[in-house]
Amino acid sequence: MGPFQWFGQAPPGLVQITSEYFLSQALIATVFDHPGAMNFLTTVLAHEVAHHYWGDVVRWKSENEQWLSESLAEYMAKLYVQASEGEKAFRQRLKLWRKMCERWEGSLPIIHANRASGENRWRIRQALLYNKGPLVVHMLRSQVGDDKFGKILKKVLSDYRGKWIDTGDFQRTAEVIAGYKMDWFFDQWVRGTGIPELHFSYTVTPQAGKYLLNARLTQADSANPKALFVPVVFHFPGDRRFRKEWRVKGADETLKLMLPEKPLKVLIDEAGDLLAKIVYD
């Protein structure tokens, strides 16, 4: 398509991409001195191919459900990055998403991305559908694990092939595979707003030949806390690590755990899987 429009589209059986995709990397770097330009060009084809599944095979019922097409397609494109460029490149994309969310999320939930108004409405819509939405999909994957995440996607594509779906349909399928209710997850991340600020502190004390961990996690917005599966990573000598999932439900939570040896450090969300601001007190 015509040059310098910076978009693609995928009607059934076809992928259309604007012509800057076919320029050399050297020329792109000269003309478009912005990291977002190369990020776009390395994933736009994968994103549009993903639309043949999310958007064509399974369609979204209304403008409120467009995230089921755009956010899933964008996350699939970043899975391509993870497979082709490696974990470091994938994590860099997650950081970029999180940064854009913090800057432009605004006060709208993902399902109302197309209702954004004002001077920055397109930036807010972009942040919701192409940054926050994929991060929410990533949190779902991190929470249920790769195996169940893949089964969720396959079941949605199988059960709703050629049909129109909404967030409730996707949620019910996720619940079937995960084995538990997920109202809280979709209510706070897809239907709700806000990026939590998590404050973490801990002490380790010797006790009966072992070490007692006393950890505390508080949320800055105590009136509207998020329920989270917080990964806690313990670092031990010899580059040994132990990871524990901490189910956090309230604004002020404590964790007590007996450890066989003293950890060098204890970190939460070390890999950056959560859509959250982490503060170590």
Summary of the structure (lengths in Angstrom):
residues: 281
radius of gyration: 20.7
end to end distance: 52.0
largest distance: 71.9
contacts: 828
relative contact order: 0.10
helix: 46%
strand: 23%
